[in-house]
Amino acid sequence: MPGRDDGFMEIEKIVKEQRVWFAKGKTRSTGWRIGALQTLKRAILNHEDEIHAALKEDLGKSAAEGYMCETGMVLSELSWMIRNLRRLAGEKRVRTPLAQFHAKSFTSPEPYGVVLIMSPWNYPFMLSVEPLIGAIAAGNCAVIKPSAYAPATSHVVAKLIKECFASHFVAVVEGGRAENARLLEQKFDFIFFTGSVRVGKLVMKQAAGNLTPVCLELGGKSPCIVDRTANLKRAAARIVFGKYLNLGQTCVAPDYLFVHEDVKETLLCEIGKCIRGQFGENPLDNPDYGKSVNEKHFRRLLGLMDGETVRIGGESKEDTLQIAPTVLEGITPSSPVMKEEIFGPILPVMTFREISEVITYVNGHEKPLALYLFTNSRSTERRILNSCSFGGGCVNDTIIHLATSAMGFGGVGNSGMGSYHGKDSFELFCHRRSIVKKYNWLDLPIRYQPYTWWKQALLRMFLR
């Protein structure tokens, strides 16, 4: 085809082969899907050290953090899905209205077909493979596009998938923006994207051309609110964990701290203690402390600190692309650091006097992916939960709400659409058909013309 390079042709070939193979119906077998998930799980266990080495190379993650936040999460999701898939994939009987007597009504899940999974660089293994679990469980073929900003992990994912599956079932396309663009030119049956709001809008715009449904897992500025009734020591430990995990490069990390002015000093002192306790007196010398994904991201973060008052941290190492856990005070809503998602180890602090100030501020901005509230006041908890819209969150903790297969995870508004994990992953990657099976031994004549008075009377009796 004139004007099309080899890369485009290869991508087009993969999608075409997957569509042909999907049509053969093999993925519709629940037993076959379970076998595929078991194959994937065994391969991850066999390559665990290799995966962790790649995460260390790309992001400076220790093996412990790599397991806790990536491989362990994926293995847990695999185990849950293998145990529950037969139940999820079965038909579900529902009540049949009396007007449709005599019939049986049920819903039946069917796979979309060929799906595209586009993953980011900050959790490059988990966010490539965990959506794949849902895609396989629902009976789809899949193309995975890992991020080029995490090349070592991208290579490991490609190797792992090639070892597990034929490319006509699951394939990995590596590369950068050119490959992203080529993939989005294809007609997929579903697209799962994790990344920035800016790119998410481009993905959705491209998908609209084919009326392709999408799940967008984006981000935003997730608030962390601490009122004066909170357990400040416990709050500090959990805020430090959630904020500085993966060097703050977590879509659900607390983006900024909103603390009651009466307890600000005490809380910041406790945060300082927790930073030293978790990362040492010199975090940049800690071998388990991560790094920025690249120099561009590192420079952007340094720019966000320019001219601000650094209360804790602020040190950086250019050669290792590291920035120490940092707390900024004297921040106002107009500060540059409050104008974009930080995605790094910088925590700006603002204060409030009344909880209504917090609600007004949060609701006056785009809906965040997460919200965290530290309080011992039941009324404050209910007021925040009933007043603010956000993807998900925690009361008296941070980020752990996404570490379960029992609840879905996803955004709302500008922070995304669609939800996955556990049952939600299965439902996300399939279409649930509504079916009525009508029996032939009786056929009520009231729906057929002529519409006599007694038919109308019966209709009114049934349909009200």
Secondary structure, 3 states (H helix, E strand, C coil): CCCCCHHHHHHHHHHHHHHHHHCCCHHHCHHHHHHHHHHHHHHHHHCHHHHHHHHHHHHCCCHHHHHHHHHHHHHHHHHHHHHHHHHHHCCEEECCCHHHCCEEEEEEEEECCEEEEECCCCCCCHHHHHHHHHHHHCCCEEEEECCCCCHHHHHHHHHHHHHHCCCCCEEECCCCHHHHHHHHHCCCCEEEEECCHHHHHHHHHHHHCCCCCEEEECCCCCEEEECCCCCHHHHHHHHHHHHHHHHHCCCCCCCEEEEECCCHHHHHHHHHHHHHHHHCCCHHHCCCCCCCCCHHHHHHHHHHHCCCEEEECCCEECCCCEECCEEEECCCCCCHHHCCCCCCCEEEEEEECCHHHHHHHHHCCCCCCEEEEECCCHHHHHHHHHHCCCCEEEECCCCHHHCCCCCCECCCHHHEECCECCHHHHHHCEEEEEEEEECCCCCCHHHCCCCCHHHHHHHHHHCC
